[in-house]
Amino acid sequence: MKLKPKELQIIVLAADGLNASQIGQQLNLTKGTVAVYRWRAIEKLGADNLYHAIAIAFRCGLLK
């Protein structure tokens, strides 16, 4: 369940309440690229959706 740095960064920013457009602006990525990283993180965490991924990341100590 090792996330790449960008995948983790996107989960962290999503946990902070940013949407895909805002994350893209902050990281200089397109909305589509953000969606790909987000989906990969969700899959790697074994989550059903973004909210579930954030909860799993928090429980695993990936988020503080």
C-alpha positions as CSV (number, residue, x, y, z in Angstrom):
1,M,0.0,0.0,0.0
2,K,2.9,2.4,-0.7
3,L,1.6,5.6,-2.2
4,K,3.8,7.6,-4.5
5,P,4.5,11.2,-3.2
6,K,2.0,12.8,-5.6
7,E,-0.7,10.4,-4.7
8,L,-0.2,11.1,-1.0
9,Q,0.0,14.8,-1.6
10,I,-3.4,14.7,-3.4
11,I,-5.0,12.7,-0.6
12,V,-3.6,15.2,1.9
13,L,-5.0,18.2,0.0
14,A,-8.3,16.5,-0.5
15,A,-8.4,15.8,3.2
16,D,-7.9,19.6,3.7
17,G,-11.0,20.2,1.6
18,L,-9.6,21.1,-1.8
19,N,-11.4,19.9,-4.9
20,A,-9.6,18.6,-8.0
21,S,-9.4,22.0,-9.7
22,Q,-7.9,23.6,-6.6
23,I,-5.4,20.7,-6.1
24,G,-4.5,21.0,-9.8
25,Q,-3.9,24.8,-9.5
26,Q,-1.8,24.3,-6.3
27,L,0.3,21.5,-7.8
28,N,0.4,22.8,-11.4
29,L,-1.5,19.7,-12.7
30,T,-4.5,19.4,-14.9
31,K,-7.8,18.3,-13.3
32,G,-7.5,15.0,-15.3
33,T,-4.0,14.3,-14.0
34,V,-5.3,15.0,-10.4
35,A,-8.1,12.5,-11.1
36,V,-5.6,9.8,-12.2
37,Y,-3.4,10.2,-9.1
38,R,-6.5,10.3,-6.9
39,W,-7.9,7.1,-8.5
40,R,-4.5,5.3,-8.1
41,A,-4.3,6.3,-4.4
42,I,-7.9,5.0,-3.9
43,E,-7.1,1.7,-5.5
44,K,-3.8,1.3,-3.6
45,L,-5.5,2.0,-0.3
46,G,-8.3,-0.5,-1.1
47,A,-10.9,2.2,-0.7
48,D,-14.3,2.5,-2.2
49,N,-14.1,6.3,-2.8
50,L,-12.1,9.4,-1.9
51,Y,-13.6,9.8,1.5
52,H,-12.9,6.1,2.4
53,A,-9.3,6.6,1.1
54,I,-8.9,9.6,3.4
55,A,-10.1,7.6,6.4
56,I,-7.8,4.7,5.6
57,A,-4.8,7.0,5.2
58,F,-5.6,8.6,8.5
59,R,-5.9,5.2,10.3
60,C,-2.6,4.0,8.7
61,G,-0.8,7.2,9.9
62,L,-0.3,8.6,6.5
63,L,-2.3,11.7,7.5
64,K,-1.7,13.7,10.7
